Amino acid sequence: MTLSGGSPFLAQAIACWNWKCALLSATARSIVYLLALARTEARGGLFIVLVEIVYVTLTAGLYAGLQQRALGFRSRLLGNFTIVLGVPMLAQALDWLAHRAAGAPAPAKATLAVCMFTAVSALFHLYVMRRGAFLTGQSGQSLLDDFRRMPRLIVAFVITPVSLLGGPATRVARGAESEAA
């Protein structure tokens, strides 16, 4: 079945679109571009930001929808790689092409800042989506419910690498203390 006589691919893409992530990504990435551009002498900086807002609003929801679908892969590892590497790499490549096509190539600093933001964002998407937040459709809750959970999810996301890295070091230190006693 197609949407309004359009292509089945377009119908699938629209069905997959995650409006929550589209809204948040467009807002956050535009702020990153504005901050990066504020420190450069780039001409047309506002045009670059406008391209980013329009492009990201249209595509971020699709990318997040693809990430949400990857949660259901049989192989959890493949799903995780798709969420953290596959979709973000596709998004960054198409983002770069969109800026070039619009005649508003972003300065290197802005591109680097957005790539770093995208890497952290992809890890965060994986973390919160695996915990049921920022999902749409039957799997999702309201945006307000997602926002209510955010403080705990953000703290847990930040603490997780520290606890993972601290775990082995703590065990080694405890072992050394017990041998010394």
C-alpha positions as CSV (number, residue, x, y, z in Angstrom):
1,M,0.0,0.0,0.0
2,T,1.3,3.4,-0.9
3,L,0.7,6.8,0.7
4,S,-1.4,9.1,-1.5
5,G,-0.4,7.2,-4.6
6,G,3.3,7.9,-3.9
7,S,6.1,5.4,-3.7
8,P,6.1,2.5,-1.2
9,F,9.6,3.7,0.0
10,L,8.2,7.1,0.8
11,A,5.3,5.5,2.7
12,Q,7.8,3.4,4.7
13,A,10.0,6.4,5.4
14,I,7.1,8.4,6.7
15,A,5.8,5.5,8.8
16,C,9.3,5.2,10.3
17,W,9.7,9.0,11.1
18,N,10.4,9.8,14.7
19,W,9.0,13.3,15.3
20,K,10.4,13.5,18.9
21,C,14.0,13.1,17.7
22,A,13.3,15.4,14.7
23,L,12.3,18.2,16.9
24,L,15.1,17.7,19.5
25,S,17.8,17.1,16.9
26,A,17.0,20.1,14.8
27,T,17.0,22.4,17.8
28,A,20.2,21.0,19.3
29,R,22.2,20.7,16.1
30,S,21.3,24.3,15.1
31,I,22.5,25.5,18.4
32,V,25.8,23.7,17.9
33,Y,26.2,25.3,14.5
34,L,25.3,28.7,15.8
35,L,27.9,28.4,18.6
36,A,30.6,27.1,16.2
37,L,29.8,29.8,13.7
38,A,29.9,32.5,16.3
39,R,33.6,32.0,16.6
40,T,34.4,32.0,12.9
41,E,34.3,34.6,10.2
42,A,32.0,32.5,8.0
43,R,29.9,34.4,5.6
44,G,26.3,33.3,5.3
45,G,26.3,31.8,8.8
46,L,22.6,32.3,9.2
47,F,22.0,30.6,5.9
48,I,24.0,27.6,7.0
49,V,21.9,27.4,10.2
50,L,18.7,27.7,8.2
51,V,19.8,24.9,5.9
52,E,20.6,22.8,9.0
53,I,17.2,23.5,10.6
54,V,15.3,22.5,7.4
55,Y,17.4,19.6,6.5
56,V,17.7,18.1,10.0
57,T,14.0,18.6,10.7
58,L,13.2,16.6,7.6
59,T,15.8,13.9,8.1
60,A,16.5,13.4,11.8
61,G,13.1,11.9,12.3
62,L,13.8,9.3,9.6
63,Y,17.3,8.5,11.0
64,A,15.9,8.1,14.5
65,G,13.1,5.9,13.1
66,L,15.7,3.7,11.5
67,Q,17.5,3.6,14.8
68,Q,14.3,2.6,16.6
69,R,13.7,-0.1,14.0
70,A,17.3,-1.4,14.6
71,L,16.3,-2.1,18.3
72,G,14.3,-5.0,16.9
73,F,17.2,-6.7,15.0
74,R,17.7,-10.3,16.0
75,S,21.4,-9.6,16.7
76,R,21.6,-7.0,19.4
77,L,25.2,-6.3,18.4
78,L,24.1,-5.5,14.8
79,G,21.3,-3.3,16.1
80,N,23.8,-1.4,18.3
81,F,26.2,-0.9,15.5
82,T,23.4,0.3,13.2
83,I,22.3,2.8,15.8
84,V,25.7,4.0,16.8
85,L,27.7,3.8,13.5
86,G,25.6,3.0,10.5
87,V,22.8,5.6,10.7
88,P,25.0,8.4,12.1
89,M,27.6,7.9,9.3
90,L,24.9,8.0,6.7
91,A,23.4,11.1,8.3
92,Q,26.7,12.9,8.4
93,A,27.5,12.1,4.8
94,L,24.1,13.2,3.5
95,D,24.3,16.3,5.8
96,W,27.6,17.3,4.2
97,L,26.2,16.7,0.7
98,A,23.1,18.8,1.5
99,H,25.2,21.8,2.6
100,R,27.4,21.5,-0.5
101,A,24.3,21.3,-2.7
102,A,22.8,24.3,-1.1
103,G,26.0,26.3,-1.6
104,A,26.5,26.7,2.1
105,P,29.4,24.4,3.0
106,A,30.0,24.5,6.7
107,P,33.4,25.6,8.0
108,A,35.7,22.8,9.2
109,K,35.2,23.8,12.9
110,A,31.4,23.6,12.6
111,T,31.6,20.2,10.8
112,L,33.9,18.8,13.4
113,A,31.7,20.1,16.2
114,V,28.6,18.5,14.6
115,C,30.5,15.2,14.1
116,M,31.4,15.1,17.8
117,F,27.9,16.0,18.8
118,T,26.6,13.2,16.5
119,A,28.8,10.6,18.0
120,V,27.7,11.4,21.5
121,S,24.1,11.8,20.4
122,A,24.1,8.3,18.8
123,L,25.4,6.7,22.0
124,F,22.8,8.6,23.9
125,H,20.0,7.5,21.5
126,L,21.1,3.9,21.9
127,Y,21.1,4.3,25.7
128,V,17.7,6.0,26.0
129,M,16.0,4.0,23.3
130,R,17.1,0.7,24.9
131,R,15.4,2.0,28.0
132,G,12.1,2.9,26.2
133,A,12.6,6.7,25.9
134,F,12.1,8.8,22.8
135,L,10.4,6.0,21.0
136,T,7.3,6.7,18.8
137,G,4.4,4.6,17.8
138,Q,3.1,1.8,20.0
139,S,6.5,1.5,21.7
140,G,6.6,5.1,22.8
141,Q,5.2,7.1,25.6
142,S,4.3,10.8,25.5
143,L,7.1,13.4,25.0
144,L,6.3,14.8,28.4
145,D,6.8,11.3,30.0
146,D,10.2,11.1,28.1
147,F,11.2,14.5,29.5
148,R,10.2,13.5,33.0
149,R,12.6,10.5,32.7
150,M,15.4,12.6,31.2
151,P,17.2,13.8,34.4
152,R,17.7,10.2,35.6
153,L,18.6,8.9,32.1
154,I,21.2,11.7,31.6
155,V,22.8,11.0,34.9
156,A,22.9,7.3,34.3
157,F,24.3,7.8,30.8
158,V,27.1,10.0,32.1
159,I,27.9,7.7,35.1
160,T,27.9,4.5,33.0
161,P,31.3,5.0,31.4
162,V,32.8,6.1,34.7
163,S,31.5,3.1,36.5
164,L,32.6,0.7,33.7
165,L,36.1,2.2,33.8
166,G,36.2,2.5,37.5
167,G,35.0,-1.1,38.1
168,P,38.3,-2.9,37.1
169,A,40.4,-0.2,38.7
170,T,38.4,-0.5,41.9
171,R,38.8,-4.3,41.9
172,V,42.5,-4.1,41.4
173,A,42.9,-1.5,44.2
174,R,40.8,-3.7,46.5
175,G,42.9,-6.7,45.6
176,A,46.1,-4.8,46.3
177,E,44.7,-3.6,49.7
178,S,43.8,-7.1,50.7
179,E,47.3,-8.4,49.8
180,A,48.9,-5.6,51.8
181,A,46.9,-6.5,54.9
